[in-house]
Amino acid sequence: MPPLLLVLLLALQGGKPASKPVIACFGDSLTAGHGLTPGLGYPELLQKKLPAWRVVNLGVSGDTTAGGLARIGTVTSLKPRIVVLELGANDGLRGLPLKATRSNLEQMVVALQKSGARVVLAGMTLPPNYGPEYIRDFEKVYKDLAAKYKLRLIPFLLDGVAYPGTNLMQRDGLHPNARGTEKVADTVLKAIRPLLR
């Protein structure tokens, strides 16, 4: 039956077509697509690869885990089936206490799981000048939460992208360029694929 006819039939019957399940990409500038042409962020690239799903970009440039926690209701209101949680990089770059970062991330994970969403946690790392101890403890936040709440973990969202010589980063050295973002989208797709079934 042609799609338009199906919609009309459902309308006459008082029904409505089933909406697509939602994947919410919830994060900061890495999700928002900072520095990229609109529509070239990794969530938009995911949408092209997953036409049976509705991929929503909930990235806010500069957001911290505290900011993410403050807008968690925006995410849960969408009733997403899957959430890619990508926050914490700005906490680390600002040298914020990791205890607060962990607490904020944990509260978000709990709220998302309570809403029925499957959470994929996108981990990050920091530039070497932050010192090995802080970097190690920062990365451990993601590993510990993934283990505690049985989350799918992307150990480092920019793996294979944020390295010298790849030419996949923008001039700021913090955000992927268009080619790098394609690789990020592939990384995320690989992580969420088992949850799509």
C-alpha positions in Angstrom: 0.0 0.0 0.0 1.4 3.5 -0.9 2.6 5.4 2.2 0.1 8.3 1.7 -2.8 5.9 1.5 -1.7 4.2 4.6 -1.5 7.5 6.5 -5.0 8.5 5.3 -6.4 5.0 6.2 -5.0 5.3 9.7 -6.3 8.8 10.1 -9.8 7.6 9.1 -9.6 4.8 11.6 -8.5 7.2 14.4 -5.0 5.8 14.5 -1.6 7.2 13.5 1.5 5.7 12.0 4.0 4.2 14.4 6.8 6.7 15.1 10.4 5.6 14.6 12.4 4.6 17.7 14.7 7.4 18.9 18.4 7.5 19.3 19.4 10.5 21.3 23.0 11.8 20.9 23.4 13.8 24.1 26.7 15.7 24.5 28.8 18.8 24.0 30.4 20.4 21.0 31.7 17.0 19.7 28.0 16.0 19.3 26.7 19.4 18.3 29.2 19.5 15.3 31.3 22.5 16.3 33.1 24.0 13.4 31.3 21.9 10.8 28.8 22.7 8.1 25.3 22.2 9.6 24.2 18.7 9.0 27.7 17.2 9.1 27.8 16.3 12.8 28.1 12.6 13.7 24.4 12.4 14.7 23.3 13.6 11.2 25.7 11.1 9.6 24.2 8.3 11.8 20.8 9.3 10.6 21.7 8.7 7.0 23.0 5.2 8.0 19.9 4.3 10.1 16.8 5.4 8.2 14.6 3.2 10.3 15.5 5.3 13.4 15.1 8.9 14.4 18.5 10.3 15.5 18.2 13.4 17.5 21.2 15.7 18.0 21.2 17.0 21.6 24.7 18.5 21.6 25.4 21.8 23.2 28.8 23.4 22.6 30.7 24.1 25.8 28.4 21.9 27.9 29.7 20.3 31.1 28.3 17.3 33.0 26.5 19.8 35.3 24.9 21.4 32.3 23.9 18.0 30.9 22.4 17.0 34.2 20.4 20.2 34.2 18.8 19.3 30.9 18.4 15.5 31.3 14.6 16.0 31.2 14.9 17.1 27.6 16.4 13.8 26.8 14.0 11.5 28.7 11.0 13.4 27.4 11.9 12.0 23.9 11.6 8.4 25.3 14.7 7.3 23.4 15.5 3.7 22.9 19.2 4.4 22.9 21.2 7.3 24.3 24.8 8.1 23.3 26.0 10.0 26.4 29.1 12.1 25.4 29.9 14.6 28.2 32.8 15.3 30.5 35.5 16.6 28.1 34.8 20.2 29.1 35.0 19.2 32.8 38.4 17.8 32.2 39.7 20.7 30.1 38.6 23.0 32.9 40.3 20.9 35.5 37.0 20.4 37.5 36.9 18.0 40.4 36.5 14.5 39.0 34.2 13.5 42.0 31.6 16.0 40.6 32.1 14.8 37.0 31.5 11.2 38.1 28.5 12.1 40.2 26.9 14.1 37.4 27.4 11.4 34.8 26.2 8.7 37.2 23.0 10.6 37.9 22.4 11.0 34.2 23.0 7.3 33.6 20.5 6.4 36.3 17.9 8.7 35.0 18.3 7.5 31.4 18.2 3.8 32.4 15.1 4.5 34.6 13.4 6.0 31.5 14.0 2.7 29.7 16.9 3.8 27.5 20.0 1.8 26.7 23.0 3.9 27.4 26.2 4.0 25.4 28.9 5.9 27.3 31.4 7.8 25.1 34.7 8.1 26.9 37.3 10.8 26.5 40.8 11.6 27.4 42.8 14.8 27.8 46.0 16.4 26.4 49.3 15.3 28.0 49.8 18.6 29.8 47.1 17.7 32.3 49.4 15.2 33.9 49.3 11.4 33.9 47.6 11.1 37.3 44.6 13.4 36.4 44.3 11.9 33.0 44.3 8.3 34.4 41.7 9.2 37.0 39.6 11.1 34.3 39.5 8.1 32.0 38.7 5.8 34.9 35.5 7.6 35.6 34.1 6.3 32.3 35.4 2.7 32.8 34.0 2.5 36.3 30.6 3.7 35.4 30.4 1.4 32.4 31.3 -1.5 34.6 28.9 -0.6 37.4 25.9 0.0 35.2 26.7 -2.5 32.4 26.9 0.1 29.8 28.4 -0.2 26.3 31.6 1.9 26.4 33.4 3.7 23.7 36.7 4.0 25.5 37.7 7.1 23.4 35.3 8.7 21.1 38.1 10.3 18.9 40.1 7.1 18.7 41.9 7.1 15.3 41.0 10.7 14.8 42.7 12.9 17.4 46.3 11.8 16.7 49.1 13.7 15.0 49.5 13.1 11.3 45.9 11.9 10.7 44.7 15.3 9.3 41.3 14.5 10.8 41.1 17.4 13.3 40.2 21.0 12.9 42.9 23.7 13.6 41.9 24.0 17.2 43.1 20.4 17.8 40.0 19.6 19.8 37.3 18.9 17.3 37.2 16.6 14.3 36.9 17.9 10.8 34.4 16.6 8.3 36.5 13.5 7.5 37.2 12.9 11.1 33.5 13.1 12.0 32.8 10.4 9.5 35.1 8.2 11.4 33.5 9.2 14.7 30.1 8.2 13.2 31.5 4.8 12.3 32.8 4.4 15.8 29.4 5.2 17.3 27.6 3.0 14.9 29.8 0.1 15.8 29.1 0.6 19.5 25.3 0.9 19.1 24.8 -1.8 16.4 24.1 -4.6 18.9 21.4 -2.5 20.5 19.6 -1.9 17.2 18.2 -5.4 17.1 
